[in-house]
Amino acid sequence: MAGHGTFHWNELMTNDVEKAKEFFTATVGWSFNQFPMGDATYWVAMADDKPVGGLFPMQGAMLEEMPPHWMSYLR
């Protein structure tokens, strides 16, 4: 399988999506497309019209004590 064992996707889990979007727009030039997901919105980070990652709002009691973090997915 091509790409087996390589990083496939990265998501930033954050409690301040707007601040994260502002930061990554200013520092690396990403733009963002929204994707509704039930009660939340998932944001796809775009670089040169290609998806490069996502931002997901941390919501709910289970996530209140968890710090923002990146989740990486392997093939």
Helices and strands as residue ranges (DSSP letters): E 7-14, H 17-28, E 31-37, E 40-47, E 50-57, G 61-63, E 69-74
